[in-house]
């Protein structure tokens, strides 16, 4: 369970920013809220928050196993001043693992890991597990297991936690798994969904894992007009075709992408199986989101979604939120973090408040510096039952676009006037 995420010098997030999951009002006895929504204008930095977390997760997962020796660290520092691009970028999480709080983080430049640290807080008291200053390691007495094997293999551009997991260090491997496990859905994932490809097999395999009854409920909950899904015909893949090896990962990937998914529709007594590429983006997005959410809940991990409202009706988005909000449905405390423009989620749907006051965050970009600031709704001390939607759209919380009232109108009037057209006042 995530308790907080901190980032500095990533994209438009120049200064240190923190996304805190701690409940504020005692409306939930869980140590962290199950849902966090991030609102803001276009280009305000909402997606950058998700991208920063995804970089953090990928670095932990891939730095030892996939980053090449001597290769640059693929970070994305703030670029709108002359200093930040030469300063380290920093990332850290507080997480709860089997009842113990851990704090893990690192700082990197384009060339190397500058710092890395891991602390545990059994019974609330800080215990050092390890600290790293470039290639120099310091270990705490509470760190058990083999330490040297991982230290021998780390590189200037790889993380010690990643090397320890590669070395099968049991204690650090558990922390590595908790940090690497979250699911992140960004634009690239959505494009893959819309274009079908391997998405078809991926969704079907997830639904097979969930079982037929849950599969039917996932479809019925969205009122999609789809009564079932099944594997379609496979097309032959020539192992000798360009780009496909006869064995190994590339061939297996090509075989997966050669399969298709069919959506079964009923019209009267007839059934029609339609290929995935003719189904709506909304249908495919819902299946992908819903099955991913259920898997996250079953595994007790977090799910991060950039622009969750793309191709989804607000009621479907609210339906996803209820899966995480309900402790009976979500006993392992999985979490949903998402960005959105959909202000209706700040209001009520079917008589219920969709988001609590301590589950709402905003991102606003300074026009003077181009740097983004992340801040919670609770900073405004809102009253329970307050109309957050109306106040947000009215600009009371910031994080909304500020445009001259007649900017587009004036532009069109100028155009038509310049072309000899009569423009009414």
BAGU-39947 format. One record per residue: residue in three letters; y negated, z, x of N, C-alpha, C in turn. Coordinates in pm, whole numbers, padded with zeros to 5 digits, always signed. Example, Ala and Ser with C-alpha at 12.3 -4.5 7.8 and 13.67 -1.06 7.14 Angstrom:
2
ALA+00569+00780+01319+00450+00780+01230+00330+00780+01320/SER+00225+00708+01285+00106+00714+01367-00003+00787+01290/
This chain:
425
UNK+00119+00000+00084+00000+00000+00000-00124+00000+00088/UNK-00217-00092+00057-00341-00100+00132-00441+00002+00080/UNK-00502+00075+00172-00608+00169+00137-00745+00112+00168/UNK-00754+00024+00269-00881-00043+00300-00855-00158+00397/UNK-00950-00251+00398-00950-00361+00495-01091-00372+00551/UNK-01102-00378+00685-01232-00386+00752-01236-00510+00841/UNK-01352-00572+00846-01368-00693+00925-01510-00701+00977/UNK-01527-00760+01094-01660-00786+01151-01655-00915+01231/UNK-01762-00993+01220-01778-01118+01296-01667-01218+01263/UNK-01649-01241+01134-01558-01346+01089-01631-01430+00986/UNK-01648-01560+01015-01721-01645+00923-01859-01589+00896/UNK-01896-01581+00768-02028-01529+00733-02034-01377+00733/UNK-01921-01311+00759-01917-01164+00764-01954-01119+00905/UNK-02082-01121+00935-02127-01091+01071-02117-00942+01102/UNK-02178-00859+01019-02176-00714+01040-02046-00655+00985/UNK-02006-00535+01030-01883-00474+00979-01888-00457+00826/UNK-01783-00502+00761-01770-00491+00616-01638-00424+00584/UNK-01635-00347+00473-01512-00278+00434-01484-00298+00286/UNK-01361-00336+00257-01311-00343+00120-01223-00220+00100/UNK-01270-00127+00020-01205+00004+00005-01132+00010-00128/UNK-01005+00046-00124-00923+00050-00244-00915+00189-00306/UNK-00984+00287-00252-00974+00423-00303-01031+00432-00444/UNK-00960+00494-00540-01016+00512-00673-01134+00608-00668/UNK-01233+00585-00753-01358+00661-00747-01372+00762-00859/UNK-01321+00732-00976-01352+00811-01094-01236+00894-01148/UNK-01125+00897-01078-01013+00976-01127-00945+00918-01249/UNK-00966+00789-01275-00901+00724-01388-00759+00682-01355/UNK-00720+00697-01231-00586+00658-01186-00544+00758-01080/UNK-00421+00811-01094-00376+00911-00997-00308+00847-00877/UNK-00307+00714-00870-00252+00647-00752-00353+00654-00637/UNK-00305+00655-00511-00397+00668-00397-00485+00546-00374/UNK-00451+00433-00435-00532+00312-00420-00528+00236-00552/UNK-00637+00168-00584-00639+00091-00708-00546-00029-00696/UNK-00481-00069-00805-00386-00180-00798-00451-00317-00803/UNK-00578-00325-00846-00646-00453-00860-00787-00442-00804/UNK-00828-00544-00728-00966-00554-00680-01014-00696-00705/UNK-01129-00709-00771-01189-00839-00800-01319-00851-00722/UNK-01340-00968-00660-01459-00992-00580-01538-01105-00644/UNK-01662-01075-00683-01750-01172-00749-01863-01212-00654/UNK-01918-01330-00676-02032-01374-00598-02066-01518-00627/UNK-02182-01559-00584-02225-01697-00604-02144-01792-00516/UNK-02156-01923-00541-02095-02021-00452-02148-02003-00310/UNK-02060-02017-00212-02097-02007-00071-02154-01872-00034/UNK-02119-01768-00110-02170-01633-00080-02086-01562+00025/UNK-01959-01604+00040-01871-01538+00135-01746-01478+00072/UNK-01725-01502-00058-01606-01448-00124-01478-01497-00057/UNK-01469-01628-00041-01349-01686+00021-01332-01639+00164/UNK-01442-01606+00231-01435-01560+00369-01364-01426+00379/UNK-01379-01342+00276-01308-01214+00277-01157-01238+00276/UNK-01113-01329+00189-00970-01361+00182-00925-01429+00312/UNK-01007-01518+00364-00973-01588+00488-00963-01491+00606/UNK-01050-01390+00608-01044-01290+00715-00914-01212+00710/UNK-00874-01175+00588-00747-01102+00577-00630-01190+00616/UNK-00635-01317+00578-00527-01409+00613-00520-01430+00764/UNK-00635-01439+00832-00631-01450+00977-00568-01324+01038/UNK-00608-01208+00989-00552-01081+01036-00400-01081+01019/UNK-00353-01122+00902-00209-01122+00875-00136-01223+00963/UNK-00194-01343+00977-00131-01445+01061-00126-01405+01207/UNK-00231-01340+01255-00233-01298+01395-00120-01198+01422/UNK-00100-01106+01328+00009-01009+01343+00144-01079+01337/UNK+00155-01177+01250+00284-01246+01234+00313-01343+01348/UNK+00210-01417+01393+00235-01533+01478+00192-01521+01624/UNK+00109-01425+01660+00047-01429+01792+00150-01426+01905/UNK+00257-01349+01888+00359-01343+01993+00458-01457+01981/UNK+00492-01493+01858+00600-01590+01838+00554-01734+01843/UNK+00427-01763+01801+00386-01903+01785+00264-01943+01865/UNK+00175-01850+01897+00058-01889+01976+00103-01920+02118/UNK+00059-02031+02171+00102-02074+02304+00033-01993+02413/UNK+00104-01966+02521+00041-01895+02633-00083-01969+02681/UNK-00191-01897+02698-00316-01955+02746-00397-02028+02641/UNK-00344-02041+02519-00418-02111+02413-00531-02022+02361/UNK-00639-02082+02311-00747-02002+02254-00700-01924+02131/UNK-00759-01809+02108-00734-01734+01986-00804-01808+01871/UNK-00732-01846+01765-00792-01929+01660-00876-01851+01560/UNK-00970-01776+01610-01058-01698+01523-01175-01784+01477/UNK-01258-01729+01384-01372-01802+01332-01493-01709+01329/UNK-01565-01693+01441-01678-01600+01445-01800-01652+01369/UNK-01896-01564+01348-02024-01602+01287-02097-01697+01382/UNK-02149-01808+01328-02205-01913+01414-02355-01935+01394/UNK-02420-01854+01311-02560-01878+01282-02655-01792+01365/UNK-02608-01744+01477-02696-01687+01579-02633-01714+01715/UNK-02703-01685+01821-02655-01721+01956-02567-01613+02018/UNK-02563-01495+01956-02490-01384+02016-02349-01368+01959/UNK-02334-01382+01829-02208-01346+01763-02090-01427+01814/UNK-02110-01556+01842-01997-01638+01884-01938-01591+02017/UNK-02014-01514+02093-01964-01460+02220-01917-01316+02208/UNK-01929-01257+02088-01887-01119+02065-01748-01117+02002/UNK-01675-01007+02019-01541-00999+01958-01547-00999+01806/UNK-01442-01047+01746-01418-01032+01603-01318-00920+01584/UNK-01341-00833+01484-01257-00715+01466-01198-00710+01326/UNK-01076-00659+01317-01003-00650+01191-00922-00520+01192/UNK-00913-00454+01077-00835-00331+01070-00795-00301+00926/UNK-00683-00235+00910-00638-00190+00779-00600-00043+00785/UNK-00622+00025+00673-00560+00154+00647-00449+00127+00546/UNK-00331+00175+00573-00222+00151+00478-00136+00275+00465/UNK-00069+00284+00351+00020+00396+00323+00162+00343+00328/UNK+00242+00400+00415+00379+00355+00437+00471+00475+00431/UNK+00554+00477+00327+00647+00589+00305+00575+00723+00308/UNK+00459+00727+00244+00385+00852+00230+00298+00889+00348/UNK+00299+00809+00455+00220+00838+00575+00111+00732+00588/UNK-00010+00777+00614-00121+00684+00634-00121+00633+00778/UNK-00141+00502+00794-00153+00440+00925-00285+00363+00931/UNK-00344+00358+01049-00463+00276+01074-00429+00183+01189/UNK-00434+00052+01161-00403-00047+01264-00515-00150+01268/UNK-00551-00192+01390-00653-00295+01402-00659-00354+01541/UNK-00742-00456+01555-00760-00520+01685-00893-00593+01689/UNK-00939-00620+01811-01058-00702+01835-01020-00814+01929/UNK-01070-00935+01899-01034-01051+01980-01158-01135+02009/UNK-01156-01200+02124-01252-01306+02154-01179-01439+02145/UNK-01243-01546+02184-01176-01676+02185-01061-01681+02285/UNK-01067-01593+02385-00971-01602+02495-00862-01495+02493/UNK-00890-01376+02434-00796-01267+02453-00812-01157+02348/UNK-00710-01070+02347-00717-00947+02270-00793-00844+02355/UNK-00906-00798+02304-00989-00704+02378-00942-00561+02354/UNK-00912-00529+02228-00864-00395+02193-00758-00408+02084/UNK-00671-00308+02080-00572-00298+01974-00535-00151+01961/UNK-00513-00104+01839-00489+00039+01820-00401+00063+01697/UNK-00324+00171+01703-00243+00214+01590-00237+00366+01590/UNK-00277+00425+01477-00273+00570+01459-00196+00603+01332/UNK-00129+00716+01334-00060+00768+01215-00124+00900+01176/UNK-00116+00934+01047-00176+01058+00997-00074+01137+00916/UNK+00035+01182+00980+00130+01266+00906+00064+01398+00870/UNK+00075+01435+00745+00013+01558+00694-00138+01560+00718/UNK-00198+01440+00725-00343+01430+00736-00398+01448+00876/UNK-00314+01468+00977-00361+01490+01114-00339+01364+01198/UNK-00442+01324+01273-00436+01201+01349-00339+01211+01466/UNK-00253+01109+01478-00158+01101+01588-00167+00961+01650/UNK-00188+00956+01781-00194+00829+01851-00053+00771+01867/UNK-00036+00645+01826+00086+00573+01856+00065+00484+01978/UNK-00040+00401+01976-00076+00330+02098-00220+00283+02090/UNK-00278+00263+02206-00410+00202+02221-00399+00098+02332/UNK-00474-00008+02317-00470-00115+02416-00613-00151+02457/UNK-00636-00162+02585-00763-00210+02640-00729-00332+02724/UNK-00749-00450+02663-00702-00576+02721-00552-00565+02751/UNK-00508-00567+02875-00365-00563+02902-00315-00423+02937/UNK-00402-00325+02934-00363-00187+02968-00323-00112+02841/UNK-00205-00051+02842-00153+00020+02726-00155+00171+02747/UNK-00185+00245+02641-00175+00391+02639-00090+00429+02518/UNK+00010+00514+02538+00102+00550+02432+00087+00697+02396/UNK+00109+00727+02267+00109+00865+02222+00249+00923+02225/UNK+00257+01054+02223+00387+01120+02230+00471+01096+02104/UNK+00406+01062+01993+00479+01042+01868+00539+00902+01856/UNK+00511+00813+01951+00570+00679+01947+00710+00686+02005/UNK+00809+00663+01922+00947+00669+01966+00996+00530+02004/UNK+01114+00524+02066+01177+00396+02094+01129+00333+02224/UNK+01187+00218+02254+01157+00142+02375+01017+00082+02368/UNK+00937+00111+02472+00800+00062+02476+00781-00051+02577/UNK+00856-00043+02686+00832-00130+02800+00867-00275+02769/UNK+00972-00298+02692+01016-00434+02664+00904-00515+02601/UNK+00835-00458+02504+00724-00528+02439+00608-00545+02535/UNK+00580-00444+02616+00467-00451+02709+00488-00561+02812/UNK+00612-00585+02850+00642-00689+02949+00616-00829+02894/UNK+00626-00844+02762+00618-00978+02704+00480-01012+02647/UNK+00394-00913+02626+00264-00947+02566+00182-01032+02662/UNK+00097-01113+02603+00007-01199+02677-00136-01162+02641/UNK-00233-01208+02718-00372-01178+02681-00408-01222+02539/UNK-00342-01327+02488-00376-01377+02355-00274-01338+02248/UNK-00188-01239+02274-00093-01195+02172-00106-01045+02150/UNK-00066-01000+02032-00079-00860+01992+00046-00780+02031/UNK+00022-00656+02072+00134-00570+02109+00223-00542+01988/UNK+00163-00524+01870+00243-00498+01751+00337-00615+01723/UNK+00290-00738+01745+00375-00855+01727+00488-00858+01829/UNK+00456-00825+01954+00558-00823+02059+00661-00714+02032/UNK+00615-00599+01981+00708-00490+01951+00804-00530+01840/UNK+00754-00599+01739+00841-00646+01632+00942-00747+01685/UNK+00898-00836+01774+00989-00932+01835+01096-00862+01918/UNK+01062-00744+01971+01157-00667+02053+01241-00572+01970/UNK+01231-00584+01836+01311-00502+01742+01280-00354+01755/UNK+01153-00320+01778+01113-00180+01781+01111-00128+01638/UNK+01196-00030+01609+01215+00013+01471+01089+00072+01410/UNK+01025+00166+01480+00907+00233+01425+00790+00136+01407/UNK+00761+00057+01509+00651-00038+01500+00687-00158+01414/UNK+00814-00192+01408+00857-00302+01323+00830-00274+01177/UNK+00842-00149+01136+00813-00114+00997+00665-00133+00966/UNK+00578-00099+01061+00434-00121+01042+00405-00271+01041/UNK+00467-00345+01133+00450-00491+01138+00488-00555+01005/UNK+00599-00513+00948+00643-00568+00820+00542-00539+00710/UNK+00490-00417+00706+00393-00381+00603+00265-00462+00615/UNK+00223-00494+00737+00101-00571+00759+00125-00719+00730/UNK+00241-00769+00764+00272-00912+00751+00314-00951+00609/UNK+00361-00856+00530+00422-00886+00401+00330-00943+00294/UNK+00201-00907+00289+00116-00959+00180+00120-01110+00166/UNK+00099-01156+00044+00099-01298+00010-00045-01342-00009/UNK-00084-01451+00054-00222-01501+00043-00218-01643-00012/UNK-00293-01666-00120-00301-01798-00183-00442-01850-00168/UNK-00458-01954-00086-00589-02016-00065-00586-02160-00116/UNK-00692-02236-00091-00704-02372-00142-00587-02460-00099/UNK-00544-02446+00025-00435-02530+00076-00308-02509-00006/UNK-00282-02382-00045-00165-02353-00127-00177-02420-00262/UNK-00297-02411-00322-00316-02472-00454-00301-02624-00449/UNK-00348-02685-00341-00332-02830-00330-00185-02868-00322/UNK-00107-02787-00252+00036-02812-00243+00101-02801-00380/UNK+00056-02702-00457+00108-02685-00593+00075-02807-00677/UNK-00052-02850-00672-00096-02963-00755-00024-03092-00718/UNK+00011-03107-00589+00075-03229-00543+00228-03222-00551/UNK+00278-03110-00604+00421-03090-00621+00489-03069-00486/UNK+00560-03168-00431+00629-03153-00304+00726-03036-00306/UNK+00723-02957-00201+00815-02845-00187+00789-02737-00290/UNK+00672-02741-00356+00642-02641-00459+00750-02637-00566/UNK+00803-02754-00605+00902-02760-00711+01023-02673-00679/UNK+01078-02691-00561+01196-02615-00523+01161-02468-00503/UNK+01044-02441-00445+01002-02303-00422+00995-02225-00553/UNK+00928-02281-00653+00916-02213-00782+01053-02196-00846/UNK+01135-02299-00843+01267-02290-00905+01350-02180-00839/UNK+01346-02174-00707+01422-02070-00637+01372-01932-00674/UNK+01239-01918-00688+01186-01788-00731+01236-01752-00870/UNK+01234-01849-00962+01277-01823-01099+01426-01793-01104/UNK+01504-01859-01020+01646-01827-01013+01667-01684-00966/UNK+01584-01641-00870+01593-01504-00821+01558-01405-00931/UNK+01458-01438-01011+01414-01348-01117+01514-01343-01232/UNK+01589-01449-01255+01685-01452-01363+01633-01528-01484/UNK+01724-01580-01565+01688-01664-01679+01599-01594-01781/UNK+01625-01467-01821+01538-01406-01921+01393-01398-01875/UNK+01370-01358-01750+01234-01350-01700+01175-01489-01690/UNK+01256-01590-01656+01207-01727-01648+01151-01770-01783/UNK+01223-01741-01891+01177-01778-02024+01048-01705-02059/UNK+01038-01577-02021+00919-01500-02052+00798-01553-01975/UNK+00818-01593-01850+00707-01648-01771+00650-01772-01838/UNK+00738-01855-01891+00693-01976-01959+00628-01944-02093/UNK+00691-01855-02170+00642-01825-02304+00508-01752-02301/UNK+00487-01669-02198+00365-01588-02193+00240-01674-02186/UNK+00254-01794-02134+00136-01879-02116+00118-01980-02230/UNK+00215-01986-02324+00205-02081-02435+00180-02223-02383/UNK+00264-02265-02290+00245-02394-02223+00306-02510-02298/UNK+00388-02482-02397+00461-02589-02462+00584-02631-02384/UNK+00618-02556-02280+00734-02586-02195+00843-02486-02229/UNK+00963-02537-02257+01074-02450-02301+01176-02423-02191/UNK+01161-02490-02079+01254-02466-01970+01219-02551-01851/UNK+01276-02517-01738+01261-02598-01618+01398-02612-01552/UNK+01415-02719-01481+01543-02741-01414+01520-02832-01294/UNK+01618-02833-01206+01612-02923-01091+01631-03067-01139/UNK+01551-03156-01082+01567-03297-01113+01661-03364-01015/UNK+01668-03493-01025+01756-03568-00935+01701-03566-00793/UNK+01792-03559-00698+01752-03564-00558+01753-03709-00511/UNK+01659-03743-00428+01661-03876-00369+01711-03867-00225/UNK+01779-03968-00183+01841-03964-00051+01737-03958+00060/UNK+01771-03883+00163+01685-03875+00279+01762-03928+00399/UNK+01709-04028+00465+01773-04087+00582+01742-04001+00704/UNK+01846-03939+00764+01820-03855+00880+01754-03928+00996/UNK+01765-04060+00999+01706-04136+01108+01567-04187+01081/UNK+01513-04156+00962+01381-04207+00930+01276-04145+01021/UNK+01164-04212+01044+01061-04157+01134+01015-04019+01088/UNK+01004-03931+01183+00955-03797+01154+01061-03701+01105/UNK+01185-03746+01090+01292-03659+01042+01405-03658+01144/UNK+01432-03542+01201+01540-03530+01297+01673-03515+01223/UNK+01783-03541+01293+01914-03533+01229+01954-03390+01201/UNK+01901-03297+01276+01933-03157+01254+01805-03076+01266/UNK+01816-02951+01229+01705-02860+01251+01610-02847+01134/UNK+01500-02777+01161+01407-02738+01057+01342-02857+00987/UNK+01306-02963+01062+01238-03077+01001+01326-03146+00898/UNK+01456-03158+00929+01545-03223+00834+01563-03136+00709/UNK+01578-03006+00727+01592-02917+00611+01467-02923+00524/UNK+01349-02929+00588+01224-02937+00513+01219-03067+00433/UNK+01260-03177+00496+01260-03305+00426+01356-03302+00307/UNK+01469-03236+00322+01564-03228+00211+01505-03148+00096/UNK+01435-03038+00126+01372-02959+00021+01267-03041-00052/UNK+01188-03117+00021+01081-03194-00041+01135-03316-00116/UNK+01262-03352-00092+01319-03465-00163+01360-03426-00304/UNK+01370-03297-00332+01409-03252-00464+01287-03248-00556/UNK+01313-03250-00685+01204-03247-00781+01232-03140-00886/UNK+01132-03115-00967+01142-03015-01073+01107-03082-01204/UNK+01183-03058-01307+01158-03115-01438+01122-03007-01538/UNK+01024-03036-01622+00979-02945-01725+01031-02995-01860/UNK+01101-02911-01932+01165-02951-02056+01073-02920-02174/UNK+01041-03024-02252+00959-03012-02373+01047-03043-02494/UNK+01021-02978-02606+01093-03005-02731+00996-03060-02834/UNK+01032-03171-02892+00957-03230-03003+01056-03249-03117/UNK+01045-03165-03219+01145-03166-03325+01279-03123-03270/UNK+01379-03209-03289+01512-03178-03237+01538-03243-03101/UNK+01441-03319-03053+01459-03390-02927+01404-03310-02809/UNK+01467-03328-02694+01420-03268-02570+01379-03378-02473/UNK+01270-03355-02404+01220-03451-02307+01196-03379-02174/UNK+01255-03430-02068+01239-03372-01935+01134-03452-01860/UNK+01021-03388-01831+00911-03456-01763+00904-03411-01618/UNK+00880-03504-01526+00868-03464-01384+00744-03380-01361/UNK+00748-03303-01253+00638-03211-01225+00506-03283-01201/UNK+00512-03406-01150+00386-03472-01117+00307-03517-01239/UNK+00366-03511-01359+00290-03544-01479+00250-03420-01558/UNK+00297-03303-01514+00255-03179-01579+00112-03144-01538/UNK+00046-03067-01620-00093-03030-01592-00099-02935-01473/UNK-00214-02938-01407-00237-02843-01296-00229-02700-01346/UNK-00273-02677-01470-00269-02543-01525-00128-02490-01540/UNK-00035-02577-01587+00104-02537-01602+00164-02499-01468/UNK+00143-02584-01368+00201-02558-01236+00135-02436-01169/UNK+00003-02424-01188-00066-02308-01130-00015-02179-01191/UNK+00003-02179-01324+00051-02057-01389+00190-02019-01339/UNK+00281-02116-01332+00415-02087-01283+00413-02032-01141/UNK+00331-02093-01056+00322-02047-00918+00263-01906-00912/UNK+00152-01884-00982+00087-01752-00980+00177-01645-01039/UNK+00237-01675-01155+00317-01574-01223+00440-01535-01144/UNK+00511-01636-01090+00631-01604-01013+00595-01532-00883/UNK+00485-01571-00820+00440-01501-00700+00404-01357-00731/UNK+00335-01336-00844+00296-01200-00884+00418-01113-00909/UNK+00518-01168-00978+00638-01089-01006+00710-01054-00877/UNK+00718-01149-00784+00783-01119-00656+00706-01014-00578/UNK+00572-01021-00581+00491-00920-00513+00516-00782-00575/UNK+00525-00777-00707+00548-00649-00775+00686-00595-00742/UNK+00786-00680-00743+00921-00635-00711+00931-00584-00568/UNK+00854-00644-00476+00859-00604-00335+00756-00496-00301/UNK+00666-00466-00394+00565-00363-00370+00464-00401-00264/UNK+00425-00527-00259+00329-00571-00158+00200-00616-00226/UNK+00105-00664-00147-00022-00710-00204-00024-00862-00214/UNK-00102-00912-00308-00117-01055-00332-00266-01085-00332/UNK-00311-01173-00243-00451-01209-00230-00468-01352-00279/UNK-00560-01373-00371-00579-01505-00431-00728-01541-00425/UNK-00757-01653-00365-00894-01704-00363-00918-01789-00487/UNK-01024-01755-00561-01060-01827-00684-00941-01832-00781/UNK-00906-01717-00830-00788-01705-00917-00806-01780-01047/UNK-00930-01805-01090-00956-01867-01218-00943-02019-01216/UNK-00916-02079-01100-00901-02225-01093-00777-02266-01174/UNK-00796-02350-01272-00690-02405-01357-00621-02301-01444/UNK-00677-02181-01458-00619-02080-01544-00719-02038-01652/UNK-00672-02024-01774-00754-01970-01881-00780-01823-01853/UNK-00898-01770-01892-00926-01627-01867-00821-01533-01922/UNK-00759-01567-02036-00656-01479-02092-00531-01477-02004/UNK-00501-01589-01936-00388-01589-01843-00419-01509-01719/UNK-00542-01519-01670-00582-01436-01557-00571-01289-01593/UNK-00619-01254-01713-00610-01114-01758-00465-01071-01770/UNK-00377-01163-01812-00235-01130-01822-00178-01093-01686/UNK-00215-01169-01582-00170-01135-01448-00217-00996-01408/UNK-00343-00966-01439-00399-00836-01402-00321-00721-01466/UNK-00280-00739-01593-00210-00631-01661-00076-00599-01596/UNK-00014-00700-01531+00113-00673-01463+00094-00571-01351/UNK-00018-00582-01279-00045-00490-01168-00105-00358-01217/UNK-00180-00362-01326-00249-00242-01374-00153-00139-01432/UNK-00045-00184-01489+00047-00094-01560+00145-00029-01463/UNK+00137+00105-01444+00227+00170-01348+00374+00162-01386/UNK+00405+00145-01514+00545+00131-01554+00600-00005-01512/UNK+00516-00108-01520+00559-00241-01476+00549-00257-01325/UNK+00467-00174-01262+00439-00187-01119+00463-00053-01049/UNK+00587-00004-01052+00616+00129-00997+00606+00137-00845/UNK+00610+00022-00776+00604+00023-00630+00462+00001-00578/UNK+00365+00007-00668+00222+00003-00631+00182-00125-00559/UNK+00232-00238-00606+00183-00367-00557+00036-00382-00595/UNK-00037-00465-00519-00181-00479-00541-00219-00626-00552/UNK-00320-00652-00635-00375-00787-00651-00522-00784-00610/UNK-00556-00869-00513-00694-00884-00467-00732-01029-00490/UNK-00844-01053-00556-00879-01192-00587-01029-01212-00591/UNK-01070-01335-00567-01210-01374-00585-01219-01458-00712/UNK-01338-01457-00774-01353-01529-00899-01500-01549-00932/UNK-01526-01651-01015-01656-01670-01078-01653-01628-01224/UNK-01536-01593-01275-01519-01571-01418-01575-01436-01460/UNK-01701-01436-01507-01767-01311-01546-01703-01248-01669/UNK-01627-01326-01747-01563-01267-01865-01464-01157-01827/UNK-01414-01159-01704-01323-01054-01658-01394-00920-01642/UNK-01527-00922-01641-01603-00797-01634-01619-00733-01771/UNK-01582-00806-01875-01597-00754-02010-01465-00708-02068/UNK-01453-00718-02199-01331-00678-02268-01262-00802-02322/UNK-01130-00796-02327-01050-00902-02387-00950-00837-02480/UNK-00947-00882-02602-00859-00826-02704-00879-00675-02717/UNK-01005-00633-02698-01041-00493-02719-01024-00403-02600/UNK-00971-00452-02490-00947-00369-02372-01036-00413-02257/UNK-01081-00316-02177-01156-00347-02056-01059-00406-01954/UNK-01093-00521-01899-01001-00589-01807-01001-00520-01670/UNK-01119-00489-01618-01133-00428-01486-01204-00294-01496/UNK-01158-00197-01420-01227-00069-01414-01348-00079-01323/UNK-01435+00020-01335-01558+00019-01254-01529+00018-01105/UNK-01425+00087-01061-01396+00096-00918-01305-00017-00869/UNK-01289-00121-00951-01208-00236-00911-01293-00362-00891/UNK-01425-00346-00897-01515-00461-00892-01600-00456-00766/UNK-01602-00567-00692-01682-00580-00571-01764-00709-00579/UNK-01872-00711-00502-01959-00828-00497-01982-00871-00352/UNK-02008-01000-00335-02049-01053-00204-02180-01127-00224/UNK-02276-01100-00137-02405-01167-00143-02445-01211-00003/UNK-02499-01332+00008-02540-01385+00139-02691-01376+00153/UNK-02737-01328+00268-02880-01320+00295-02934-01459+00326/UNK-03038-01504+00254-03095-01636+00284-03164-01640+00419/UNK-03203-01523+00470-03272-01520+00599-03182-01531+00719/UNK-03060-01475+00708-02969-01473+00822-02842-01554+00800/UNK-02807-01582+00676-02681-01649+00647-02561-01558+00655/UNK-02583-01426+00671-02474-01330+00680-02444-01271+00542/UNK-02317-01246+00515-02272-01193+00386-02254-01042+00391/UNK-02279-00980+00277-02260-00836+00260-02166-00812+00144/UNK-02070-00723+00166-01970-00687+00066-02002-00548+00014/UNK-02013-00532-00119-02048-00401-00174-01984-00381-00311/UNK-01957-00255-00351-01885-00229-00475-01981-00208-00593/UNK-01929-00231-00712-02004-00202-00834-02041-00054-00842/UNK-01958+00033-00786-01985+00177-00794-02115+00217-00725/UNK-02168+00131-00636-02298+00161-00574-02409+00172-00679/UNK-02389+00110-00795-02491+00109-00900-02471+00222-01001/UNK-02367+00305-00976-02336+00419-01063-02328+00376-01211/UNK-02244+00279-01241-02235+00231-01379-02166+00333-01469/UNK-02205+00337-01596-02143+00426-01693-02015+00363-01746/UNK-01920+00445-01781-01797+00395-01841-01831+00330-01974/UNK-01775+00210-01997-01804+00137-02120-01926+00050-02114/UNK-01996+00051-02001-02115-00032-01985-02076-00180-01986/UNK-02166-00265-02037-02139-00408-02042-02165-00469-01904/UNK-02062-00466-01819-02076-00515-01682-02100-00667-01679/UNK-02037-00738-01771-02052-00883-01774-02197-00923-01797/UNK-02259-00865-01898-02396-00902-01930-02491-00863-01818/UNK-02472-00746-01761-02561-00701-01654-02543-00785-01527/UNK-02419-00825-01499-02396-00910-01382-02464-01045-01398/UNK-02445-01109-01514-02506-01239-01537-02658-01232-01541/UNK-02711-01114-01576-02857-01096-01577-02913-01067-01438/UNK-02823-01054-01338-02869-01032-01201-02886-00887-01161/UNK-02839-00793-01246-02859-00651-01216-02783-00605-01093/UNK-02673-00672-01061-02592-00633-00946-02608-00728-00829/UNK-02694-00828-00840-02705-00930-00737-02583-01021-00740/UNK-02559-01090-00628-02440-01174-00612-02432-01287-00714/UNK-02548-01336-00762-02553-01453-00850-02643-01557-00787/UNK-02623-01686-00818-02707-01789-00757-02851-01779-00806/UNK-02944-01800-00714-03087-01798-00747-03141-01939-00729/UNK-03165-02008-00839-03214-02145-00836-03346-02153-00912/UNK-03437-02238-00866-03557-02262-00947-03515-02310-01086/UNK-03580-02258-01188-03537-02282-01325-03532-02430-01359/UNK-03623-02511-01304-03630-02653-01341-03596-02745-01225/UNK-03518-02696-01127-03490-02776-01007-03426-02910-01041/UNK-03318-02908-01121-03249-03033-01153-03333-03121-01245/UNK-03400-03057-01340-03484-03134-01431-03596-03206-01356/UNK-03662-03132-01264-03770-03193-01186-03720-03308-01100/UNK-03600-03293-01045-03544-03399-00962-03522-03526-01043/UNK-03465-03513-01163-03439-03630-01246-03568-03693-01297/UNK-03665-03610-01334-03793-03663-01380-03860-03743-01268/UNK-03852-03692-01146-03912-03761-01033-03843-03895-01009/UNK-03710-03896-01023-03634-04019-01003-03673-04124-01107/UNK-03667-04084-01235-03696-04182-01341-03841-04227-01336/UNK-03931-04135-01300-04071-04175-01287-04091-04276-01177/UNK-04020-04259-01068-04032-04352-00954-03974-04489-00986/UNK-03888-04497-01089-03824-04624-01124-03889-04685-01249/UNK-04008-04638-01281-04083-04700-01389-04039-04665-01528/UNK-03957-04562-01541-03912-04520-01673-04012-04421-01732/UNK-04018-04417-01865-04105-04322-01932-04032-04189-01942/UNK-04091-04084-01886-04029-03953-01887-04110-03863-01977/UNK-04046-03811-02080-04119-03723-02171-04139-03587-02108/UNK-04242-03518-02152-04273-03386-02097-04171-03284-02144/
